[in-house]
């Protein structure tokens, strides 16, 4: 499992374990799975999706940055618009 945290400047949107997460990268969307290589990527406006034990969830963000390191993923979103 991957520990995912999604935060905006004013609130924490989600924190918990996920099986995978997909992000709207500046050069196209990409997926992060367990044991993914470390990376930092700029994100564009688009859908962030992730799968928890309860099922798939989707948020639309207005850009941001994601950091992946050691099965921890932190998404700093400018704002969540849906």
Biopython code that builds the backbone (N, CA, C, O; Angstrom):
import numpy as np
from Bio.PDB.StructureBuilder import StructureBuilder

atoms = [
    (1, "UNK", "N", (0.846, -1.196, 0.000)),
    (1, "UNK", "CA", (0.000, 0.000, 0.000)),
    (1, "UNK", "C", (0.886, 1.253, 0.000)),
    (1, "UNK", "O", (2.053, 1.221, 0.390)),
    (2, "UNK", "N", (0.291, 2.333, -0.446)),
    (2, "UNK", "CA", (0.968, 3.626, -0.522)),
    (2, "UNK", "C", (0.256, 4.575, 0.439)),
    (2, "UNK", "O", (-0.971, 4.560, 0.531)),
    (3, "UNK", "N", (1.017, 5.395, 1.150)),
    (3, "UNK", "CA", (0.429, 6.419, 2.015)),
    (3, "UNK", "C", (0.252, 7.687, 1.188)),
    (3, "UNK", "O", (1.238, 8.287, 0.759)),
    (4, "UNK", "N", (-0.989, 8.101, 0.961)),
    (4, "UNK", "CA", (-1.287, 9.278, 0.147)),
    (4, "UNK", "C", (-1.827, 10.403, 1.018)),
    (4, "UNK", "O", (-2.714, 10.191, 1.846)),
    (5, "UNK", "N", (-1.288, 11.594, 0.825)),
    (5, "UNK", "CA", (-1.791, 12.797, 1.487)),
    (5, "UNK", "C", (-2.075, 13.834, 0.405)),
    (5, "UNK", "O", (-1.217, 14.131, -0.427)),
    (6, "UNK", "N", (-3.290, 14.382, 0.425)),
    (6, "UNK", "CA", (-3.669, 15.447, -0.508)),
    (6, "UNK", "C", (-4.019, 16.671, 0.321)),
    (6, "UNK", "O", (-4.941, 16.640, 1.136)),
    (7, "UNK", "N", (-3.263, 17.764, 0.104)),
    (7, "UNK", "CA", (-3.516, 18.987, 0.860)),
    (7, "UNK", "C", (-3.571, 20.188, -0.067)),
    (7, "UNK", "O", (-2.945, 20.208, -1.127)),
    (8, "UNK", "N", (-4.334, 21.190, 0.355)),
    (8, "UNK", "CA", (-4.387, 22.492, -0.313)),
    (8, "UNK", "C", (-3.864, 23.509, 0.703)),
    (8, "UNK", "O", (-3.627, 23.153, 1.857)),
    (9, "UNK", "N", (-3.680, 24.759, 0.296)),
    (9, "UNK", "CA", (-3.196, 25.747, 1.268)),
    (9, "UNK", "C", (-4.096, 25.902, 2.494)),
    (9, "UNK", "O", (-3.625, 26.339, 3.544)),
    (10, "UNK", "N", (-5.385, 25.553, 2.383)),
    (10, "UNK", "CA", (-6.269, 25.780, 3.521)),
    (10, "UNK", "C", (-6.874, 24.535, 4.159)),
    (10, "UNK", "O", (-7.540, 24.650, 5.189)),
    (11, "UNK", "N", (-6.666, 23.338, 3.581)),
    (11, "UNK", "CA", (-7.219, 22.149, 4.231)),
    (11, "UNK", "C", (-6.576, 20.863, 3.743)),
    (11, "UNK", "O", (-5.959, 20.817, 2.679)),
    (12, "UNK", "N", (-6.740, 19.802, 4.562)),
    (12, "UNK", "CA", (-6.303, 18.472, 4.165)),
    (12, "UNK", "C", (-7.509, 17.789, 3.525)),
    (12, "UNK", "O", (-8.559, 17.666, 4.156)),
    (13, "UNK", "N", (-7.364, 17.344, 2.276)),
    (13, "UNK", "CA", (-8.465, 16.733, 1.531)),
    (13, "UNK", "C", (-8.564, 15.242, 1.814)),
    (13, "UNK", "O", (-9.659, 14.706, 1.980)),
    (14, "UNK", "N", (-7.407, 14.571, 1.870)),
    (14, "UNK", "CA", (-7.389, 13.121, 2.085)),
    (14, "UNK", "C", (-6.063, 12.710, 2.683)),
    (14, "UNK", "O", (-5.012, 13.262, 2.358)),
    (15, "UNK", "N", (-6.133, 11.717, 3.574)),
    (15, "UNK", "CA", (-4.917, 11.084, 4.071)),
    (15, "UNK", "C", (-5.252, 9.640, 4.376)),
    (15, "UNK", "O", (-6.176, 9.355, 5.138)),
    (16, "UNK", "N", (-4.493, 8.722, 3.776)),
    (16, "UNK", "CA", (-4.748, 7.312, 4.030)),
    (16, "UNK", "C", (-3.999, 6.419, 3.067)),
    (16, "UNK", "O", (-3.209, 6.882, 2.244)),
    (17, "UNK", "N", (-4.267, 5.105, 3.188)),
    (17, "UNK", "CA", (-3.586, 4.133, 2.350)),
    (17, "UNK", "C", (-4.352, 3.902, 1.059)),
    (17, "UNK", "O", (-5.577, 3.784, 1.064)),
    (18, "UNK", "N", (-3.624, 3.839, -0.038)),
    (18, "UNK", "CA", (-4.222, 3.586, -1.344)),
    (18, "UNK", "C", (-3.418, 2.501, -2.059)),
    (18, "UNK", "O", (-2.240, 2.286, -1.770)),
    (19, "UNK", "N", (-4.084, 1.818, -3.002)),
    (19, "UNK", "CA", (-3.406, 0.797, -3.797)),
    (19, "UNK", "C", (-2.653, 1.429, -4.962)),
    (19, "UNK", "O", (-1.580, 0.961, -5.345)),
    (20, "UNK", "N", (-3.224, 2.499, -5.526)),
    (20, "UNK", "CA", (-2.598, 3.216, -6.646)),
    (20, "UNK", "C", (-3.165, 4.618, -6.682)),
    (20, "UNK", "O", (-4.195, 4.905, -6.072)),
    (21, "UNK", "N", (-2.475, 5.494, -7.409)),
    (21, "UNK", "CA", (-2.966, 6.859, -7.584)),
    (21, "UNK", "C", (-2.542, 7.340, -8.972)),
    (21, "UNK", "O", (-1.450, 7.023, -9.445)),
    (22, "UNK", "N", (-3.426, 8.111, -9.618)),
    (22, "UNK", "CA", (-3.152, 8.640, -10.951)),
    (22, "UNK", "C", (-3.235, 10.158, -10.897)),
    (22, "UNK", "O", (-4.159, 10.715, -10.303)),
    (23, "UNK", "N", (-2.255, 10.833, -11.526)),
    (23, "UNK", "CA", (-2.133, 12.277, -11.445)),
    (23, "UNK", "C", (-2.075, 12.902, -12.836)),
    (23, "UNK", "O", (-1.575, 12.275, -13.771)),
    (24, "UNK", "N", (-2.588, 14.152, -12.990)),
    (24, "UNK", "CA", (-2.511, 14.859, -14.278)),
    (24, "UNK", "C", (-1.175, 15.592, -14.417)),
    (24, "UNK", "O", (-1.079, 16.782, -14.119)),
    (25, "UNK", "N", (-0.163, 14.884, -14.864)),
    (25, "UNK", "CA", (1.177, 15.461, -14.998)),
    (25, "UNK", "C", (1.237, 16.492, -16.107)),
    (25, "UNK", "O", (0.397, 16.495, -17.008)),
    (26, "UNK", "N", (2.223, 17.362, -16.044)),
    (26, "UNK", "CA", (2.390, 18.407, -17.055)),
    (26, "UNK", "C", (2.610, 17.813, -18.444)),
    (26, "UNK", "O", (2.266, 18.441, -19.446)),
    (27, "UNK", "N", (3.181, 16.604, -18.513)),
    (27, "UNK", "CA", (3.433, 15.945, -19.802)),
    (27, "UNK", "C", (2.515, 14.749, -20.016)),
    (27, "UNK", "O", (2.867, 13.823, -20.746)),
    (28, "UNK", "N", (1.341, 14.759, -19.386)),
    (28, "UNK", "CA", (0.401, 13.640, -19.503)),
    (28, "UNK", "C", (0.199, 12.966, -18.166)),
    (28, "UNK", "O", (1.026, 13.089, -17.263)),
    (29, "UNK", "N", (-0.904, 12.253, -18.045)),
    (29, "UNK", "CA", (-1.202, 11.635, -16.757)),
    (29, "UNK", "C", (-0.272, 10.450, -16.506)),
    (29, "UNK", "O", (0.221, 9.822, -17.443)),
    (30, "UNK", "N", (-0.042, 10.155, -15.227)),
    (30, "UNK", "CA", (0.809, 9.032, -14.853)),
    (30, "UNK", "C", (0.277, 8.398, -13.580)),
    (30, "UNK", "O", (-0.401, 9.035, -12.774)),
    (31, "UNK", "N", (0.606, 7.131, -13.426)),
    (31, "UNK", "CA", (0.123, 6.364, -12.282)),
    (31, "UNK", "C", (1.288, 6.033, -11.357)),
    (31, "UNK", "O", (2.411, 5.806, -11.807)),
    (32, "UNK", "N", (1.003, 6.009, -10.054)),
    (32, "UNK", "CA", (1.986, 5.627, -9.053)),
    (32, "UNK", "C", (1.491, 4.351, -8.381)),
    (32, "UNK", "O", (0.362, 4.286, -7.894)),
    (33, "UNK", "N", (2.348, 3.347, -8.363)),
    (33, "UNK", "CA", (2.062, 2.085, -7.688)),
    (33, "UNK", "C", (3.061, 1.891, -6.558)),
    (33, "UNK", "O", (4.002, 2.671, -6.411)),
    (34, "UNK", "N", (2.850, 0.837, -5.750)),
    (34, "UNK", "CA", (3.755, 0.540, -4.645)),
    (34, "UNK", "C", (5.184, 0.402, -5.171)),
    (34, "UNK", "O", (5.411, -0.143, -6.251)),
    (35, "UNK", "N", (6.141, 0.903, -4.392)),
    (35, "UNK", "CA", (7.575, 0.841, -4.709)),
    (35, "UNK", "C", (7.958, 1.640, -5.956)),
    (35, "UNK", "O", (8.931, 1.311, -6.634)),
    (36, "UNK", "N", (7.189, 2.689, -6.256)),
    (36, "UNK", "CA", (7.496, 3.568, -7.387)),
    (36, "UNK", "C", (8.798, 4.310, -7.100)),
    (36, "UNK", "O", (9.109, 4.612, -5.948)),
    (37, "UNK", "N", (9.553, 4.600, -8.152)),
    (37, "UNK", "CA", (10.780, 5.386, -7.996)),
    (37, "UNK", "C", (10.438, 6.778, -7.463)),
    (37, "UNK", "O", (9.352, 7.299, -7.720)),
    (38, "UNK", "N", (11.362, 7.367, -6.729)),
    (38, "UNK", "CA", (11.158, 8.708, -6.190)),
    (38, "UNK", "C", (11.042, 9.707, -7.332)),
    (38, "UNK", "O", (11.769, 9.619, -8.321)),
    (39, "UNK", "N", (10.121, 10.659, -7.189)),
    (39, "UNK", "CA", (9.980, 11.706, -8.198)),
    (39, "UNK", "C", (9.260, 12.903, -7.613)),
    (39, "UNK", "O", (8.543, 12.805, -6.618)),
    (40, "UNK", "N", (9.475, 14.038, -8.263)),
    (40, "UNK", "CA", (8.715, 15.254, -7.990)),
    (40, "UNK", "C", (8.205, 15.730, -9.340)),
    (40, "UNK", "O", (8.978, 15.836, -10.292)),
    (41, "UNK", "N", (6.891, 16.023, -9.434)),
    (41, "UNK", "CA", (6.332, 16.419, -10.726)),
    (41, "UNK", "C", (5.339, 17.558, -10.566)),
    (41, "UNK", "O", (4.562, 17.596, -9.612)),
    (42, "UNK", "N", (5.378, 18.486, -11.517)),
    (42, "UNK", "CA", (4.356, 19.529, -11.581)),
    (42, "UNK", "C", (3.088, 18.914, -12.152)),
    (42, "UNK", "O", (3.143, 18.029, -13.006)),
    (43, "UNK", "N", (1.943, 19.394, -11.670)),
    (43, "UNK", "CA", (0.660, 18.892, -12.142)),
    (43, "UNK", "C", (-0.133, 20.014, -12.792)),
    (43, "UNK", "O", (-0.012, 21.179, -12.413)),
    (44, "UNK", "N", (-0.947, 19.644, -13.779)),
    (44, "UNK", "CA", (-1.833, 20.598, -14.433)),
    (44, "UNK", "C", (-3.239, 20.409, -13.897)),
    (44, "UNK", "O", (-3.485, 19.521, -13.082)),
    (45, "UNK", "N", (-4.160, 21.242, -14.354)),
    (45, "UNK", "CA", (-5.558, 21.081, -13.988)),
    (45, "UNK", "C", (-6.042, 19.738, -14.521)),
    (45, "UNK", "O", (-5.806, 19.404, -15.682)),
    (46, "UNK", "N", (-6.715, 18.975, -13.677)),
    (46, "UNK", "CA", (-7.215, 17.678, -14.117)),
    (46, "UNK", "C", (-7.630, 16.811, -12.955)),
    (46, "UNK", "O", (-7.693, 17.258, -11.810)),
    (47, "UNK", "N", (-7.916, 15.547, -13.273)),
    (47, "UNK", "CA", (-8.435, 14.610, -12.267)),
    (47, "UNK", "C", (-7.305, 13.846, -11.590)),
    (47, "UNK", "O", (-6.380, 13.352, -12.234)),
    (48, "UNK", "N", (-7.413, 13.768, -10.263)),
    (48, "UNK", "CA", (-6.553, 12.905, -9.461)),
    (48, "UNK", "C", (-7.446, 11.766, -8.995)),
    (48, "UNK", "O", (-8.481, 12.003, -8.372)),
    (49, "UNK", "N", (-7.057, 10.541, -9.290)),
    (49, "UNK", "CA", (-7.853, 9.401, -8.829)),
    (49, "UNK", "C", (-6.977, 8.474, -8.012)),
    (49, "UNK", "O", (-5.764, 8.401, -8.210)),
    (50, "UNK", "N", (-7.617, 7.759, -7.080)),
    (50, "UNK", "CA", (-6.892, 6.801, -6.257)),
    (50, "UNK", "C", (-7.854, 5.734, -5.783)),
    (50, "UNK", "O", (-9.061, 5.962, -5.694)),
    (51, "UNK", "N", (-7.304, 4.553, -5.477)),
    (51, "UNK", "CA", (-8.119, 3.420, -5.065)),
    (51, "UNK", "C", (-7.817, 3.081, -3.612)),
    (51, "UNK", "O", (-6.679, 2.780, -3.252)),
    (52, "UNK", "N", (-8.859, 3.135, -2.782)),
    (52, "UNK", "CA", (-8.762, 2.753, -1.380)),
    (52, "UNK", "C", (-9.467, 1.411, -1.207)),
    (52, "UNK", "O", (-9.989, 0.841, -2.165)),
    (53, "UNK", "N", (-9.473, 0.915, 0.032)),
    (53, "UNK", "CA", (-10.213, -0.324, 0.307)),
    (53, "UNK", "C", (-11.701, -0.151, 0.000)),
    (53, "UNK", "O", (-12.382, -1.121, -0.332)),
    (54, "UNK", "N", (-12.207, 1.080, 0.110)),
    (54, "UNK", "CA", (-13.628, 1.354, -0.133)),
    (54, "UNK", "C", (-13.944, 1.531, -1.627)),
    (54, "UNK", "O", (-15.112, 1.552, -2.014)),
    (55, "UNK", "N", (-12.912, 1.657, -2.457)),
    (55, "UNK", "CA", (-13.153, 1.830, -3.886)),
    (55, "UNK", "C", (-12.409, 3.034, -4.443)),
    (55, "UNK", "O", (-11.555, 3.619, -3.777)),
    (56, "UNK", "N", (-12.749, 3.394, -5.678)),
    (56, "UNK", "CA", (-12.048, 4.463, -6.392)),
    (56, "UNK", "C", (-12.641, 5.822, -6.031)),
    (56, "UNK", "O", (-13.858, 5.975, -5.926)),
    (57, "UNK", "N", (-11.762, 6.800, -5.844)),
    (57, "UNK", "CA", (-12.192, 8.168, -5.551)),
    (57, "UNK", "C", (-11.499, 9.100, -6.540)),
    (57, "UNK", "O", (-10.386, 8.827, -6.991)),
    (58, "UNK", "N", (-12.179, 10.216, -6.874)),
    (58, "UNK", "CA", (-11.631, 11.164, -7.844)),
    (58, "UNK", "C", (-11.826, 12.585, -7.322)),
    (58, "UNK", "O", (-12.890, 12.924, -6.805)),
    (59, "UNK", "N", (-10.793, 13.410, -7.462)),
    (59, "UNK", "CA", (-10.872, 14.844, -7.174)),
    (59, "UNK", "C", (-10.330, 15.577, -8.397)),
    (59, "UNK", "O", (-9.394, 15.099, -9.039)),
    (60, "UNK", "N", (-10.905, 16.726, -8.725)),
    (60, "UNK", "CA", (-10.361, 17.559, -9.797)),
    (60, "UNK", "C", (-9.570, 18.683, -9.134)),
    (60, "UNK", "O", (-10.082, 19.406, -8.279)),
    (61, "UNK", "N", (-8.303, 18.813, -9.551)),
    (61, "UNK", "CA", (-7.448, 19.847, -8.963)),
    (61, "UNK", "C", (-7.137, 20.912, -10.008)),
    (61, "UNK", "O", (-7.246, 20.682, -11.213)),
    (62, "UNK", "N", (-6.749, 22.080, -9.513)),
    (62, "UNK", "CA", (-6.385, 23.195, -10.385)),
    (62, "UNK", "C", (-4.872, 23.376, -10.359)),
    (62, "UNK", "O", (-4.379, 24.475, -10.104)),
    (63, "UNK", "N", (-4.137, 22.300, -10.623)),
    (63, "UNK", "CA", (-2.677, 22.347, -10.627)),
    (63, "UNK", "C", (-2.080, 22.072, -9.267)),
    (63, "UNK", "O", (-2.773, 22.059, -8.250)),
    (64, "UNK", "N", (-0.764, 21.849, -9.271)),
    (64, "UNK", "CA", (-0.066, 21.596, -8.018)),
    (64, "UNK", "C", (1.234, 20.864, -8.263)),
    (64, "UNK", "O", (1.778, 20.872, -9.367)),
    (65, "UNK", "N", (1.726, 20.222, -7.197)),
    (65, "UNK", "CA", (2.985, 19.473, -7.235)),
    (65, "UNK", "C", (2.768, 18.173, -6.468)),
    (65, "UNK", "O", (2.096, 18.155, -5.437)),
    (66, "UNK", "N", (3.344, 17.083, -6.982)),
    (66, "UNK", "CA", (3.289, 15.809, -6.262)),
    (66, "UNK", "C", (4.710, 15.321, -6.018)),
    (66, "UNK", "O", (5.580, 15.438, -6.881)),
    (67, "UNK", "N", (4.931, 14.770, -4.821)),
    (67, "UNK", "CA", (6.215, 14.171, -4.478)),
    (67, "UNK", "C", (5.979, 12.713, -4.114)),
    (67, "UNK", "O", (5.100, 12.400, -3.311)),
    (68, "UNK", "N", (6.771, 11.823, -4.709)),
    (68, "UNK", "CA", (6.709, 10.391, -4.423)),
    (68, "UNK", "C", (8.051, 9.995, -3.846)),
    (68, "UNK", "O", (9.092, 10.258, -4.448)),
    (69, "UNK", "N", (8.032, 9.351, -2.662)),
    (69, "UNK", "CA", (9.282, 8.912, -2.048)),
    (69, "UNK", "C", (8.974, 7.817, -1.029)),
    (69, "UNK", "O", (8.237, 8.047, -0.071)),
    (70, "UNK", "N", (9.540, 6.626, -1.236)),
    (70, "UNK", "CA", (9.470, 5.542, -0.256)),
    (70, "UNK", "C", (8.029, 5.174, 0.104)),
    (70, "UNK", "O", (7.690, 5.066, 1.283)),
    (71, "UNK", "N", (7.186, 4.982, -0.907)),
    (71, "UNK", "CA", (5.775, 4.612, -0.742)),
    (71, "UNK", "C", (4.948, 5.660, 0.002)),
    (71, "UNK", "O", (3.887, 5.351, 0.544)),
    (72, "UNK", "N", (5.437, 6.889, 0.026)),
    (72, "UNK", "CA", (4.658, 8.015, 0.548)),
    (72, "UNK", "C", (4.480, 9.001, -0.588)),
    (72, "UNK", "O", (5.443, 9.366, -1.262)),
    (73, "UNK", "N", (3.244, 9.430, -0.799)),
    (73, "UNK", "CA", (2.925, 10.366, -1.873)),
    (73, "UNK", "C", (2.261, 11.584, -1.250)),
    (73, "UNK", "O", (1.255, 11.457, -0.552)),
    (74, "UNK", "N", (2.816, 12.758, -1.498)),
    (74, "UNK", "CA", (2.238, 14.011, -1.000)),
    (74, "UNK", "C", (1.864, 14.875, -2.193)),
    (74, "UNK", "O", (2.714, 15.223, -3.013)),
    (75, "UNK", "N", (0.586, 15.216, -2.281)),
    (75, "UNK", "CA", (0.083, 16.088, -3.339)),
    (75, "UNK", "C", (-0.238, 17.440, -2.730)),
    (75, "UNK", "O", (-1.097, 17.544, -1.854)),
    (76, "UNK", "N", (0.460, 18.491, -3.197)),
    (76, "UNK", "CA", (0.184, 19.852, -2.785)),
    (76, "UNK", "C", (-0.623, 20.479, -3.925)),
    (76, "UNK", "O", (-0.056, 20.887, -4.939)),
    (77, "UNK", "N", (-1.922, 20.551, -3.759)),
    (77, "UNK", "CA", (-2.806, 21.070, -4.811)),
    (77, "UNK", "C", (-3.062, 22.543, -4.595)),
    (77, "UNK", "O", (-3.256, 22.979, -3.460)),
    (78, "UNK", "N", (-3.065, 23.324, -5.674)),
    (78, "UNK", "CA", (-3.393, 24.743, -5.545)),
    (78, "UNK", "C", (-4.818, 24.888, -5.014)),
    (78, "UNK", "O", (-5.066, 25.669, -4.095)),
    (79, "UNK", "N", (-5.753, 24.132, -5.595)),
    (79, "UNK", "CA", (-7.082, 24.012, -5.007)),
    (79, "UNK", "C", (-7.794, 22.821, -5.621)),
    (79, "UNK", "O", (-7.493, 22.401, -6.738)),
    (80, "UNK", "N", (-8.747, 22.286, -4.864)),
    (80, "UNK", "CA", (-9.574, 21.180, -5.345)),
    (80, "UNK", "C", (-10.885, 21.794, -5.801)),
    (80, "UNK", "O", (-11.565, 22.465, -5.025)),
    (81, "UNK", "N", (-11.245, 21.562, -7.075)),
    (81, "UNK", "CA", (-12.435, 22.200, -7.632)),
    (81, "UNK", "C", (-13.568, 21.210, -7.901)),
    (81, "UNK", "O", (-14.611, 21.585, -8.437)),
    (82, "UNK", "N", (-13.365, 19.967, -7.533)),
    (82, "UNK", "CA", (-14.444, 18.997, -7.713)),
    (82, "UNK", "C", (-14.068, 17.645, -7.193)),
    (82, "UNK", "O", (-14.866, 16.711, -7.267)),
]
sb = StructureBuilder()
sb.init_structure("model")
sb.init_model(0)
sb.init_chain("A")
sb.init_seg("    ")
for serial, (resi, resn, name, xyz) in enumerate(atoms, 1):
    if name == "N":
        sb.init_residue(resn, " ", resi, " ")
    sb.init_atom(name, np.array(xyz, "f"), 0.0, 1.0, " ", f" {name:<3s}", serial, name[0])
structure = sb.get_structure()
